[in-house]
Amino acid sequence: MVGKEVLAPDRIEIPTVSEGVYIRTREALAKTGFKFVVAIEPVSIAQLVVSGATGQRFGYINPSEKMRSNIPPQMEVAIDLNNVRIKHSNDRSTDTQIEMIREQEAALKGRLPEDLRGFISMIMPKHASILAQLDLEHQKRKGKALFTYWFSRTDDQTLPGHVARVGRPDPTVGLFVDDWDRDLGYDHVFAVPVVVLPRKLAA
């Protein structure tokens, strides 16, 4: 490993590694199912909504100015398209879902080579933009929405006690970014485990 960058406010630690270690990490993750890799850009929900390339793909957007303006760090993330959401994570509070993601992270690291385990982390996205970008990229590559008939939870506050959720009530409509009570579960609100990849050392 070359270095480690700590990104606030998420407190995500992203190591910088050699190209060889980066490739090995990608390959090891792919073997566990985490092979849908997306480069997350530092753009907010508000910027995505006004963009000519992505704006038309949105439906309802919560009016929270803070949530709309939050910008995620630039990073690469991976999800498992066969297990996008954690089973039975609906009807749980945000904190319980975060704990379920921590358990998934521990299980994932146990399946990776020991010398690579410290180079990845698994998160519940703090920014709604991360999940929106995942859905938009899935539409681009696969021709269909990622979140359909359900919502993915974030820890992105819209107003005190509420956090943003990203998804759709129906696959035929645009992407919703609305909210739900932080301490309450709901049948259609799931936890989505997102793996943060290490950065590759620039040549």
KELUM-906539 format. One record per residue (C-alpha): x, y, z; residue in one letter; residue number from 1. Coordinates in Angstrom, 3 decimals, padded with zeros to 6 digits. Layout:
// KELUM-906539
<atom><east>X</east><north>Y</north><up>Z</up><code>A</code><pos>NUM</pos></atom>
...
// end
This chain:
// KELUM-906539
<atom><east>000.000</east><north>000.000</north><up>000.000</up><code>M</code><pos>1</pos></atom>
<atom><east>001.208</east><north>003.512</north><up>-000.787</up><code>V</code><pos>2</pos></atom>
<atom><east>-001.121</east><north>005.748</north><up>001.216</up><code>G</code><pos>3</pos></atom>
<atom><east>-004.581</east><north>006.162</north><up>002.651</up><code>K</code><pos>4</pos></atom>
<atom><east>-006.983</east><north>009.039</north><up>002.082</up><code>E</code><pos>5</pos></atom>
<atom><east>-009.666</east><north>009.772</north><up>004.671</up><code>V</code><pos>6</pos></atom>
<atom><east>-012.681</east><north>011.472</north><up>003.156</up><code>L</code><pos>7</pos></atom>
<atom><east>-015.004</east><north>013.556</north><up>005.315</up><code>A</code><pos>8</pos></atom>
<atom><east>-017.858</east><north>013.594</north><up>006.174</up><code>P</code><pos>9</pos></atom>
<atom><east>-018.167</east><north>009.918</north><up>005.280</up><code>D</code><pos>10</pos></atom>
<atom><east>-014.963</east><north>008.966</north><up>007.066</up><code>R</code><pos>11</pos></atom>
<atom><east>-014.289</east><north>006.518</north><up>004.247</up><code>I</code><pos>12</pos></atom>
<atom><east>-010.654</east><north>005.490</north><up>004.189</up><code>E</code><pos>13</pos></atom>
<atom><east>-009.532</east><north>004.823</north><up>000.629</up><code>I</code><pos>14</pos></atom>
<atom><east>-006.037</east><north>003.347</north><up>000.306</up><code>P</code><pos>15</pos></atom>
<atom><east>-003.839</east><north>004.092</north><up>-002.676</up><code>T</code><pos>16</pos></atom>
<atom><east>-002.212</east><north>000.937</north><up>-004.001</up><code>V</code><pos>17</pos></atom>
<atom><east>000.022</east><north>-000.204</north><up>-006.823</up><code>S</code><pos>18</pos></atom>
<atom><east>-001.534</east><north>-001.219</north><up>-010.117</up><code>E</code><pos>19</pos></atom>
<atom><east>-000.798</east><north>-004.860</north><up>-009.372</up><code>G</code><pos>20</pos></atom>
<atom><east>-002.572</east><north>-004.779</north><up>-006.018</up><code>V</code><pos>21</pos></atom>
<atom><east>-005.467</east><north>-002.855</north><up>-007.550</up><code>Y</code><pos>22</pos></atom>
<atom><east>-005.924</east><north>-005.490</north><up>-010.262</up><code>I</code><pos>23</pos></atom>
<atom><east>-005.701</east><north>-008.331</north><up>-007.748</up><code>R</code><pos>24</pos></atom>
<atom><east>-008.297</east><north>-006.632</north><up>-005.550</up><code>T</code><pos>25</pos></atom>
<atom><east>-010.679</east><north>-006.179</north><up>-008.490</up><code>R</code><pos>26</pos></atom>
<atom><east>-010.230</east><north>-009.819</north><up>-009.488</up><code>E</code><pos>27</pos></atom>
<atom><east>-010.770</east><north>-011.085</north><up>-005.922</up><code>A</code><pos>28</pos></atom>
<atom><east>-013.938</east><north>-008.997</north><up>-005.540</up><code>L</code><pos>29</pos></atom>
<atom><east>-015.256</east><north>-010.230</north><up>-008.882</up><code>A</code><pos>30</pos></atom>
<atom><east>-014.942</east><north>-013.821</north><up>-007.662</up><code>K</code><pos>31</pos></atom>
<atom><east>-017.242</east><north>-012.952</north><up>-004.747</up><code>T</code><pos>32</pos></atom>
<atom><east>-019.825</east><north>-011.369</north><up>-007.063</up><code>G</code><pos>33</pos></atom>
<atom><east>-018.821</east><north>-007.716</north><up>-006.680</up><code>F</code><pos>34</pos></atom>
<atom><east>-017.979</east><north>-007.090</north><up>-010.317</up><code>K</code><pos>35</pos></atom>
<atom><east>-020.297</east><north>-004.258</north><up>-011.345</up><code>F</code><pos>36</pos></atom>
<atom><east>-017.821</east><north>-001.409</north><up>-010.875</up><code>V</code><pos>37</pos></atom>
<atom><east>-018.823</east><north>002.228</north><up>-011.255</up><code>V</code><pos>38</pos></atom>
<atom><east>-016.709</east><north>005.373</north><up>-011.085</up><code>A</code><pos>39</pos></atom>
<atom><east>-018.639</east><north>007.734</north><up>-008.808</up><code>I</code><pos>40</pos></atom>
<atom><east>-018.230</east><north>011.352</north><up>-009.822</up><code>E</code><pos>41</pos></atom>
<atom><east>-018.283</east><north>014.266</north><up>-007.339</up><code>P</code><pos>42</pos></atom>
<atom><east>-021.670</east><north>015.560</north><up>-008.492</up><code>V</code><pos>43</pos></atom>
<atom><east>-024.757</east><north>016.261</north><up>-006.409</up><code>S</code><pos>44</pos></atom>
<atom><east>-028.345</east><north>015.171</north><up>-006.961</up><code>I</code><pos>45</pos></atom>
<atom><east>-029.105</east><north>018.751</north><up>-008.028</up><code>A</code><pos>46</pos></atom>
<atom><east>-026.380</east><north>018.592</north><up>-010.683</up><code>Q</code><pos>47</pos></atom>
<atom><east>-027.615</east><north>015.225</north><up>-011.955</up><code>L</code><pos>48</pos></atom>
<atom><east>-031.164</east><north>016.542</north><up>-012.197</up><code>V</code><pos>49</pos></atom>
<atom><east>-030.232</east><north>019.575</north><up>-014.326</up><code>V</code><pos>50</pos></atom>
<atom><east>-027.843</east><north>017.637</north><up>-016.554</up><code>S</code><pos>51</pos></atom>
<atom><east>-029.100</east><north>017.049</north><up>-020.072</up><code>G</code><pos>52</pos></atom>
<atom><east>-027.620</east><north>013.556</north><up>-020.002</up><code>A</code><pos>53</pos></atom>
<atom><east>-029.334</east><north>012.354</north><up>-016.820</up><code>T</code><pos>54</pos></atom>
<atom><east>-032.042</east><north>014.827</north><up>-015.791</up><code>G</code><pos>55</pos></atom>
<atom><east>-034.823</east><north>013.183</north><up>-017.763</up><code>Q</code><pos>56</pos></atom>
<atom><east>-034.293</east><north>009.912</north><up>-015.909</up><code>R</code><pos>57</pos></atom>
<atom><east>-035.512</east><north>011.321</north><up>-012.597</up><code>F</code><pos>58</pos></atom>
<atom><east>-039.037</east><north>011.407</north><up>-011.245</up><code>G</code><pos>59</pos></atom>
<atom><east>-039.696</east><north>012.899</north><up>-007.820</up><code>Y</code><pos>60</pos></atom>
<atom><east>-036.878</east><north>014.652</north><up>-005.929</up><code>I</code><pos>61</pos></atom>
<atom><east>-037.227</east><north>015.568</north><up>-002.260</up><code>N</code><pos>62</pos></atom>
<atom><east>-037.049</east><north>019.379</north><up>-001.815</up><code>P</code><pos>63</pos></atom>
<atom><east>-034.313</east><north>019.252</north><up>000.852</up><code>S</code><pos>64</pos></atom>
<atom><east>-031.665</east><north>021.729</north><up>-000.340</up><code>E</code><pos>65</pos></atom>
<atom><east>-029.011</east><north>020.113</north><up>001.847</up><code>K</code><pos>66</pos></atom>
<atom><east>-029.583</east><north>016.627</north><up>000.466</up><code>M</code><pos>67</pos></atom>
<atom><east>-029.781</east><north>017.931</north><up>-003.102</up><code>R</code><pos>68</pos></atom>
<atom><east>-026.470</east><north>019.791</north><up>-002.764</up><code>S</code><pos>69</pos></atom>
<atom><east>-024.414</east><north>017.096</north><up>-000.989</up><code>N</code><pos>70</pos></atom>
<atom><east>-021.487</east><north>015.999</north><up>-003.158</up><code>I</code><pos>71</pos></atom>
<atom><east>-019.951</east><north>012.537</north><up>-002.776</up><code>P</code><pos>72</pos></atom>
<atom><east>-016.198</east><north>012.013</north><up>-003.031</up><code>P</code><pos>73</pos></atom>
<atom><east>-014.810</east><north>010.763</north><up>-006.314</up><code>Q</code><pos>74</pos></atom>
<atom><east>-014.254</east><north>007.031</north><up>-005.969</up><code>M</code><pos>75</pos></atom>
<atom><east>-014.837</east><north>003.622</north><up>-007.492</up><code>E</code><pos>76</pos></atom>
<atom><east>-017.460</east><north>001.356</north><up>-006.014</up><code>V</code><pos>77</pos></atom>
<atom><east>-018.687</east><north>-002.157</north><up>-006.737</up><code>A</code><pos>78</pos></atom>
<atom><east>-021.970</east><north>-003.980</north><up>-006.146</up><code>I</code><pos>79</pos></atom>
<atom><east>-023.077</east><north>-007.560</north><up>-006.596</up><code>D</code><pos>80</pos></atom>
<atom><east>-025.870</east><north>-007.541</north><up>-009.192</up><code>L</code><pos>81</pos></atom>
<atom><east>-027.059</east><north>-010.936</north><up>-007.985</up><code>N</code><pos>82</pos></atom>
<atom><east>-027.388</east><north>-009.628</north><up>-004.434</up><code>N</code><pos>83</pos></atom>
<atom><east>-027.972</east><north>-005.904</north><up>-004.768</up><code>V</code><pos>84</pos></atom>
<atom><east>-029.864</east><north>-005.630</north><up>-001.487</up><code>R</code><pos>85</pos></atom>
<atom><east>-029.421</east><north>-007.454</north><up>001.807</up><code>I</code><pos>86</pos></atom>
<atom><east>-032.170</east><north>-010.002</north><up>002.334</up><code>K</code><pos>87</pos></atom>
<atom><east>-034.492</east><north>-009.204</north><up>005.234</up><code>H</code><pos>88</pos></atom>
<atom><east>-032.956</east><north>-005.747</north><up>005.669</up><code>S</code><pos>89</pos></atom>
<atom><east>-036.308</east><north>-004.100</north><up>005.034</up><code>N</code><pos>90</pos></atom>
<atom><east>-038.502</east><north>-003.187</north><up>008.011</up><code>D</code><pos>91</pos></atom>
<atom><east>-035.321</east><north>-002.187</north><up>009.864</up><code>R</code><pos>92</pos></atom>
<atom><east>-034.068</east><north>001.173</north><up>011.112</up><code>S</code><pos>93</pos></atom>
<atom><east>-031.138</east><north>002.938</north><up>009.441</up><code>T</code><pos>94</pos></atom>
<atom><east>-028.768</east><north>002.034</north><up>012.281</up><code>D</code><pos>95</pos></atom>
<atom><east>-029.788</east><north>-001.627</north><up>012.151</up><code>T</code><pos>96</pos></atom>
<atom><east>-029.233</east><north>-001.660</north><up>008.391</up><code>Q</code><pos>97</pos></atom>
<atom><east>-025.789</east><north>-000.077</north><up>008.851</up><code>I</code><pos>98</pos></atom>
<atom><east>-024.938</east><north>-002.850</north><up>011.320</up><code>E</code><pos>99</pos></atom>
<atom><east>-026.106</east><north>-005.449</north><up>008.786</up><code>M</code><pos>100</pos></atom>
<atom><east>-023.746</east><north>-003.900</north><up>006.233</up><code>I</code><pos>101</pos></atom>
<atom><east>-020.882</east><north>-004.134</north><up>008.736</up><code>R</code><pos>102</pos></atom>
<atom><east>-021.645</east><north>-007.831</north><up>009.142</up><code>E</code><pos>103</pos></atom>
<atom><east>-021.652</east><north>-008.249</north><up>005.366</up><code>Q</code><pos>104</pos></atom>
<atom><east>-018.313</east><north>-006.434</north><up>005.191</up><code>E</code><pos>105</pos></atom>
<atom><east>-016.754</east><north>-008.812</north><up>007.700</up><code>A</code><pos>106</pos></atom>
<atom><east>-018.077</east><north>-011.806</north><up>005.778</up><code>A</code><pos>107</pos></atom>
<atom><east>-016.784</east><north>-010.409</north><up>002.475</up><code>L</code><pos>108</pos></atom>
<atom><east>-013.318</east><north>-009.726</north><up>003.851</up><code>K</code><pos>109</pos></atom>
<atom><east>-013.221</east><north>-013.285</north><up>005.136</up><code>G</code><pos>110</pos></atom>
<atom><east>-013.588</east><north>-014.479</north><up>001.533</up><code>R</code><pos>111</pos></atom>
<atom><east>-010.742</east><north>-012.299</north><up>000.225</up><code>L</code><pos>112</pos></atom>
<atom><east>-007.019</east><north>-013.091</north><up>000.335</up><code>P</code><pos>113</pos></atom>
<atom><east>-005.703</east><north>-011.930</north><up>003.701</up><code>E</code><pos>114</pos></atom>
<atom><east>-003.282</east><north>-009.394</north><up>002.213</up><code>D</code><pos>115</pos></atom>
<atom><east>-006.117</east><north>-007.615</north><up>000.323</up><code>L</code><pos>116</pos></atom>
<atom><east>-008.713</east><north>-007.333</north><up>003.066</up><code>R</code><pos>117</pos></atom>
<atom><east>-007.570</east><north>-003.942</north><up>004.309</up><code>G</code><pos>118</pos></atom>
<atom><east>-007.863</east><north>-002.310</north><up>000.905</up><code>F</code><pos>119</pos></atom>
<atom><east>-011.653</east><north>-002.349</north><up>000.626</up><code>I</code><pos>120</pos></atom>
<atom><east>-014.549</east><north>-001.134</north><up>002.747</up><code>S</code><pos>121</pos></atom>
<atom><east>-018.300</east><north>-001.626</north><up>002.550</up><code>M</code><pos>122</pos></atom>
<atom><east>-020.642</east><north>001.258</north><up>003.238</up><code>I</code><pos>123</pos></atom>
<atom><east>-024.215</east><north>002.439</north><up>003.343</up><code>M</code><pos>124</pos></atom>
<atom><east>-023.911</east><north>005.474</north><up>001.045</up><code>P</code><pos>125</pos></atom>
<atom><east>-023.983</east><north>008.767</north><up>002.920</up><code>K</code><pos>126</pos></atom>
<atom><east>-024.919</east><north>010.570</north><up>-000.301</up><code>H</code><pos>127</pos></atom>
<atom><east>-028.028</east><north>009.849</north><up>-002.339</up><code>A</code><pos>128</pos></atom>
<atom><east>-025.996</east><north>010.754</north><up>-005.425</up><code>S</code><pos>129</pos></atom>
<atom><east>-023.959</east><north>007.545</north><up>-005.084</up><code>I</code><pos>130</pos></atom>
<atom><east>-027.017</east><north>005.323</north><up>-005.421</up><code>L</code><pos>131</pos></atom>
<atom><east>-028.467</east><north>007.520</north><up>-008.162</up><code>A</code><pos>132</pos></atom>
<atom><east>-025.239</east><north>007.196</north><up>-010.156</up><code>Q</code><pos>133</pos></atom>
<atom><east>-025.295</east><north>003.418</north><up>-009.703</up><code>L</code><pos>134</pos></atom>
<atom><east>-028.832</east><north>003.246</north><up>-011.076</up><code>D</code><pos>135</pos></atom>
<atom><east>-028.050</east><north>005.578</north><up>-013.983</up><code>L</code><pos>136</pos></atom>
<atom><east>-024.951</east><north>003.592</north><up>-014.935</up><code>E</code><pos>137</pos></atom>
<atom><east>-026.903</east><north>000.339</north><up>-014.745</up><code>H</code><pos>138</pos></atom>
<atom><east>-029.461</east><north>001.791</north><up>-017.149</up><code>Q</code><pos>139</pos></atom>
<atom><east>-026.645</east><north>002.826</north><up>-019.468</up><code>K</code><pos>140</pos></atom>
<atom><east>-024.927</east><north>-000.570</north><up>-019.520</up><code>R</code><pos>141</pos></atom>
<atom><east>-027.830</east><north>-002.970</north><up>-019.043</up><code>K</code><pos>142</pos></atom>
<atom><east>-030.713</east><north>-001.001</north><up>-020.548</up><code>G</code><pos>143</pos></atom>
<atom><east>-032.885</east><north>-001.262</north><up>-017.443</up><code>K</code><pos>144</pos></atom>
<atom><east>-033.302</east><north>000.290</north><up>-014.007</up><code>A</code><pos>145</pos></atom>
<atom><east>-031.402</east><north>-001.090</north><up>-011.015</up><code>L</code><pos>146</pos></atom>
<atom><east>-033.875</east><north>-000.186</north><up>-008.282</up><code>F</code><pos>147</pos></atom>
<atom><east>-037.369</east><north>-001.373</north><up>-009.222</up><code>T</code><pos>148</pos></atom>
<atom><east>-040.404</east><north>-001.725</north><up>-006.963</up><code>Y</code><pos>149</pos></atom>
<atom><east>-038.181</east><north>-000.929</north><up>-003.983</up><code>W</code><pos>150</pos></atom>
<atom><east>-035.930</east><north>001.733</north><up>-002.460</up><code>F</code><pos>151</pos></atom>
<atom><east>-032.345</east><north>001.743</north><up>-001.230</up><code>S</code><pos>152</pos></atom>
<atom><east>-031.607</east><north>003.570</north><up>002.012</up><code>R</code><pos>153</pos></atom>
<atom><east>-028.945</east><north>006.221</north><up>002.471</up><code>T</code><pos>154</pos></atom>
<atom><east>-027.754</east><north>008.024</north><up>005.573</up><code>D</code><pos>155</pos></atom>
<atom><east>-028.230</east><north>011.351</north><up>003.755</up><code>D</code><pos>156</pos></atom>
<atom><east>-030.352</east><north>013.617</north><up>005.945</up><code>Q</code><pos>157</pos></atom>
<atom><east>-033.245</east><north>015.447</north><up>004.293</up><code>T</code><pos>158</pos></atom>
<atom><east>-034.627</east><north>016.958</north><up>007.501</up><code>L</code><pos>159</pos></atom>
<atom><east>-034.025</east><north>016.103</north><up>011.157</up><code>P</code><pos>160</pos></atom>
<atom><east>-034.942</east><north>012.472</north><up>011.730</up><code>G</code><pos>161</pos></atom>
<atom><east>-035.379</east><north>011.626</north><up>008.053</up><code>H</code><pos>162</pos></atom>
<atom><east>-032.924</east><north>010.273</north><up>005.482</up><code>V</code><pos>163</pos></atom>
<atom><east>-033.045</east><north>009.962</north><up>001.711</up><code>A</code><pos>164</pos></atom>
<atom><east>-034.048</east><north>006.772</north><up>-000.048</up><code>R</code><pos>165</pos></atom>
<atom><east>-033.443</east><north>006.124</north><up>-003.747</up><code>V</code><pos>166</pos></atom>
<atom><east>-035.575</east><north>003.888</north><up>-005.942</up><code>G</code><pos>167</pos></atom>
<atom><east>-038.897</east><north>003.507</north><up>-007.724</up><code>R</code><pos>168</pos></atom>
<atom><east>-042.425</east><north>002.446</north><up>-006.898</up><code>P</code><pos>169</pos></atom>
<atom><east>-042.592</east><north>001.081</north><up>-010.456</up><code>D</code><pos>170</pos></atom>
<atom><east>-039.855</east><north>000.372</north><up>-013.070</up><code>P</code><pos>171</pos></atom>
<atom><east>-041.685</east><north>002.407</north><up>-015.716</up><code>T</code><pos>172</pos></atom>
<atom><east>-041.229</east><north>005.713</north><up>-013.847</up><code>V</code><pos>173</pos></atom>
<atom><east>-038.201</east><north>007.917</north><up>-013.295</up><code>G</code><pos>174</pos></atom>
<atom><east>-035.872</east><north>007.563</north><up>-010.328</up><code>L</code><pos>175</pos></atom>
<atom><east>-037.299</east><north>008.815</north><up>-007.034</up><code>F</code><pos>176</pos></atom>
<atom><east>-035.113</east><north>010.453</north><up>-004.391</up><code>V</code><pos>177</pos></atom>
<atom><east>-037.487</east><north>010.884</north><up>-001.483</up><code>D</code><pos>178</pos></atom>
<atom><east>-037.128</east><north>010.143</north><up>002.221</up><code>D</code><pos>179</pos></atom>
<atom><east>-038.221</east><north>008.034</north><up>005.163</up><code>W</code><pos>180</pos></atom>
<atom><east>-037.994</east><north>008.215</north><up>008.941</up><code>D</code><pos>181</pos></atom>
<atom><east>-034.438</east><north>007.335</north><up>009.973</up><code>R</code><pos>182</pos></atom>
<atom><east>-035.551</east><north>005.186</north><up>012.895</up><code>D</code><pos>183</pos></atom>
<atom><east>-038.336</east><north>003.311</north><up>011.137</up><code>L</code><pos>184</pos></atom>
<atom><east>-038.195</east><north>000.379</north><up>008.769</up><code>G</code><pos>185</pos></atom>
<atom><east>-040.468</east><north>-000.092</north><up>005.805</up><code>Y</code><pos>186</pos></atom>
<atom><east>-041.314</east><north>-003.087</north><up>003.656</up><code>D</code><pos>187</pos></atom>
<atom><east>-039.840</east><north>-001.541</north><up>000.492</up><code>H</code><pos>188</pos></atom>
<atom><east>-036.718</east><north>000.129</north><up>001.965</up><code>V</code><pos>189</pos></atom>
<atom><east>-033.606</east><north>-002.078</north><up>001.877</up><code>F</code><pos>190</pos></atom>
<atom><east>-029.916</east><north>-001.795</north><up>002.701</up><code>A</code><pos>191</pos></atom>
<atom><east>-027.599</east><north>-001.913</north><up>-000.317</up><code>V</code><pos>192</pos></atom>
<atom><east>-024.003</east><north>-002.956</north><up>000.433</up><code>P</code><pos>193</pos></atom>
<atom><east>-021.603</east><north>-000.826</north><up>-001.624</up><code>V</code><pos>194</pos></atom>
<atom><east>-017.914</east><north>-001.751</north><up>-001.743</up><code>V</code><pos>195</pos></atom>
<atom><east>-015.377</east><north>001.060</north><up>-002.019</up><code>V</code><pos>196</pos></atom>
<atom><east>-012.325</east><north>000.068</north><up>-004.070</up><code>L</code><pos>197</pos></atom>
<atom><east>-008.772</east><north>001.276</north><up>-003.468</up><code>P</code><pos>198</pos></atom>
<atom><east>-007.309</east><north>003.981</north><up>-005.636</up><code>R</code><pos>199</pos></atom>
<atom><east>-004.739</east><north>002.962</north><up>-008.224</up><code>K</code><pos>200</pos></atom>
<atom><east>-001.425</east><north>004.762</north><up>-007.958</up><code>L</code><pos>201</pos></atom>
<atom><east>-000.978</east><north>007.122</north><up>-010.888</up><code>A</code><pos>202</pos></atom>
<atom><east>001.774</east><north>006.138</north><up>-013.294</up><code>A</code><pos>203</pos></atom>
// end
